[in-house]
Amino acid sequence: MKKTIVFVALAGLTFTLSYCSASKKSAKKAVAMSYETNVKEIIEANCAPCHFPSKGGNKEPLDSYASVSKHIDDILRRIQLNPSDRGFMPNRRAKLSESTIEVLKDWKASGMHE
């Protein structure tokens, strides 16, 4: 009987500790998201040249942290549209992958760090 109680207690403790460490890892991931590290490259690769005045673009500029963070809600809305929908972005290109869209969502959810 004592062996069973000890085994159940150890199993419960192991489960609890493994759950706690997973929570810490996901919290660190959320804090680590930043414009410079995670978002800038996506915006440059998918929004240029149209949204970069220095590259001849004449649309709403998305060439800085300030402009991207200001327009993140509209960016997310438009990149999640279907390519046949009015307002879909990136215009005349393939829809962004779900993993790329998730990076932008995660950046917004983590506080849009520069």
Secondary structure, 3 states (H helix, E strand, C coil): CHHHHHHHHHHHHHHHHHHHHHHHHHHHHHHHCCHHHHHHHHHHHHHCCCCCHHHCCCCCCCCCHHHHHHCHHHHHHHHCCCCCCCCCCCCCCCCCCHHHHHHHHHHHHCCCCC
